[in-house]
Amino acid sequence: MSAADKLHNARAILRDYRAHGDELFDRFDPEAGKTGVIGYYRGLVDAFQRAGHHPLLIQELDAVVSQIEVIATFKGVWPLPLAEAPPN
């Protein structure tokens, strides 16, 4: 169920990014910003893939996150490098 929810959220991020560009991340999660949001979703894909559950669902999530990375011109990583981590 968590993966389906994350897929829904990632699709919404992709749709909103197409409409609003980088300002989306300031509205979606101002503390995390683009680096944190995309990194978080890339980390989710990696974790779900390691768990091995629902491979088709995770493949779709991976495709959506990859689309976000392409249009946002940022390849997500998780955990975030310390220099890029948002302040606590």
N, C-alpha and C positions, 0 to 999 in steps of 0.2 A: 504494500500500500504506500509506503514512503516513496518508493521509486516512481510510482504513478503520480503522486503529488509533486515531486520534483520535476518530472517531465512536464506537467501542466504549467508549473511556475517558469520553467526554462522557455517554454513556448511563448508565454506572456512576455518575458524579457526580450526575446527575439522580436516579437511583434512590436513592442514598445520602442526597442532600439531603432528599428527601421523608421519609426515615426518621429523619434525625438533625439536620436544620436546619443552622444556621451552624457548629456544632461540627465538622461534616464537614471544613471547610477547615482547621481546626487539626490534624486528623489527616492529611489528604491532603497538605498542604504548609504547615507552620506558618510558614515564613518568608514565603511569598507571601500567605497568607491569602486571604480572599474576593476582595479587589481584584485580586491578582495572578493567581489561578487563572482567574477569569472573564475578566479582561482578556487573558490568554494565549490562551484558547480563542476569544475574539472576534477576536484578531489572526490566529489560524490560519485562521479562516473567511475573513477579508479577504484573506490571502495566497493561499489556495487559489482563491478567486474570481478574483483577478488573474491567476493562472497559467492559468486556463481549463480545467483538466483535470477529468474526471469530474464534470460539472455536477450530475447527479442525486445523487451521493454528497455533494457539497458542499452542495447544497440541504437534504439531510437533516441534515447536521452543523449548518448554520445554524439549522434548526428546533429542534434539541435545545439548542443554546447559547441560543437565544432563550427557550426554556422555563426554562432555568436562570436566566437574567437576570430573568424575570418572577417566579418563586417566591422568588428570593433578593433581590428588589427592588434590583437593582444592574445597571446597564448597563455592560458591559465595554468598555474602551478599551485599545488597544495602539499604541504603547508607553505604559506607565504614565506619568501626570504625575509629575514629579520629587517633588512633595510627598507622593505616595502610594506611591512605589516602595519595595519592601522593602529593608532595609539589606543591604549585601553582606557 
